[in-house]
Amino acid sequence: MIHLDLPDSEVERRVLARRLCAGCGMDYSLIENSPSEDGMCDACGGELIKREDDTQEALAVRLREYHEKTNPVLDIFRRKEYVITVDTRPGKQQVQQAIRDRIGLPPSRLTAASSQADAR
C-alpha cells in the first residue's frame, strides 16, 4: 500500500484554494493554477466559484472521517510491513520519483530527462 501523506493543514490550504468554473466546470487551484483574470475562467470566461463543500466546517468533518476510517487500516498494513509512506508536499515529479524509489523502479523518463537537462 502506498500511503500518500499530507498534513491536515496542507490539505486545508489546498482545498480552500480550489475554484470551479460555473460555466464549463474547469477546476482551478489558486495556489498552482490561478486563472489569468481573478475570478474568471480562462477557458470560457465563466465565474469561478467555491464548491459548496469546500468550507472549513465541511473539511473538518471529511478529515475526521478520513482519519477514523483510514488510520485503523493503515495500522493493520503497517504491522504486516506493507505500507510505504510518501510525503506529498513536494512537487508532483518529486512525489512520483519518491514512490518509484521506494518500490524499486527506475526513474521515469520525465524525471531522467529533466535530470539530464539540469546537468547541462
VMD Tcl script that draws the C-alpha trace (Angstrom):
set ca {
  {0.00 0.00 0.00}
  {1.30 3.43 -0.88}
  {0.16 5.97 1.69}
  {0.30 9.47 0.24}
  {0.81 11.53 3.37}
  {-0.21 15.17 3.57}
  {-0.63 17.09 6.83}
  {-4.18 18.24 7.52}
  {-3.02 21.87 7.47}
  {-1.79 21.44 3.89}
  {-4.97 19.60 2.89}
  {-6.93 22.55 4.25}
  {-4.75 25.10 2.44}
  {-5.16 23.27 -0.89}
  {-8.88 22.52 -0.57}
  {-9.79 26.07 0.43}
  {-7.89 27.36 -2.62}
  {-9.94 25.27 -5.08}
  {-12.27 27.00 -7.50}
  {-14.66 25.64 -10.11}
  {-15.94 27.40 -13.24}
  {-19.71 27.79 -13.01}
  {-19.85 27.72 -16.82}
  {-17.68 24.86 -18.07}
  {-16.68 23.07 -14.87}
  {-12.92 23.67 -15.26}
  {-11.04 23.16 -11.96}
  {-8.57 25.73 -10.65}
  {-6.18 25.91 -7.74}
  {-5.43 29.44 -6.63}
  {-2.10 28.07 -5.40}
  {-0.82 26.30 -8.53}
  {-3.22 27.03 -11.37}
  {-4.62 30.54 -10.95}
  {-6.70 31.98 -13.78}
  {-5.27 34.84 -15.82}
  {-8.00 37.16 -14.53}
  {-9.16 36.87 -10.91}
  {-12.49 35.13 -10.58}
  {-12.87 34.31 -14.29}
  {-12.31 31.07 -16.17}
  {-9.56 31.15 -18.79}
  {-11.45 28.63 -20.95}
  {-14.92 30.17 -21.15}
  {-14.90 33.40 -19.14}
  {-17.34 31.95 -16.60}
  {-17.39 32.89 -12.94}
  {-15.14 30.89 -10.61}
  {-16.93 29.64 -7.52}
  {-16.11 27.59 -4.44}
  {-17.63 24.16 -4.20}
  {-20.37 24.00 -1.56}
  {-18.41 21.50 0.50}
  {-15.10 23.41 0.35}
  {-15.58 25.08 3.73}
  {-13.54 24.70 6.89}
  {-16.51 23.08 8.63}
  {-17.17 20.51 5.90}
  {-13.46 19.79 5.54}
  {-13.11 19.20 9.29}
  {-15.84 16.54 9.05}
  {-14.23 14.94 5.98}
  {-10.79 14.86 7.60}
  {-12.16 13.40 10.84}
  {-13.97 10.66 8.91}
  {-10.87 10.01 6.79}
  {-8.67 9.56 9.88}
  {-11.27 7.45 11.71}
  {-11.63 5.08 8.76}
  {-8.12 5.11 7.30}
  {-5.83 5.00 10.34}
  {-7.05 1.57 11.54}
  {-6.48 0.12 8.06}
  {-3.02 1.71 7.85}
  {-2.18 0.27 11.28}
  {-3.13 -3.24 10.12}
  {-0.99 -2.98 6.99}
  {1.91 -1.36 8.89}
  {2.02 -4.34 11.26}
  {2.49 -6.52 8.18}
  {5.06 -4.06 6.75}
  {3.01 -3.45 3.62}
  {2.84 0.35 3.83}
  {5.11 2.76 2.03}
  {4.51 6.32 3.21}
  {5.41 9.14 0.85}
  {5.35 12.83 1.74}
  {3.20 14.57 -0.88}
  {4.17 18.16 -0.05}
  {6.89 18.38 -2.76}
  {6.00 18.80 -6.43}
  {4.35 16.07 -8.49}
  {7.56 14.86 -10.14}
  {9.38 14.60 -6.81}
  {6.48 12.65 -5.31}
  {6.36 10.32 -8.31}
  {10.10 9.72 -8.08}
  {9.89 9.09 -4.33}
  {7.25 6.43 -4.99}
  {9.38 4.86 -7.74}
  {12.44 4.87 -5.44}
  {10.53 3.26 -2.57}
  {9.16 0.43 -4.72}
  {12.39 -0.13 -6.62}
  {11.51 1.25 -10.05}
  {13.99 3.20 -12.19}
  {13.45 6.93 -12.69}
  {10.63 7.84 -15.04}
  {11.57 9.14 -18.48}
  {10.40 12.63 -17.48}
  {12.48 12.64 -14.32}
  {15.52 11.28 -16.13}
  {15.12 13.83 -18.95}
  {14.82 16.75 -16.50}
  {17.87 15.50 -14.56}
  {19.88 15.39 -17.79}
  {18.72 18.89 -18.72}
  {19.69 20.15 -15.23}
  {23.17 18.66 -15.64}
  {23.77 20.64 -18.82}
}
mol new
graphics top color blue
foreach p $ca { graphics top sphere $p radius 0.5 }
foreach p [lrange $ca 0 end-1] q [lrange $ca 1 end] { graphics top cylinder $p $q radius 0.2 }
display resetview
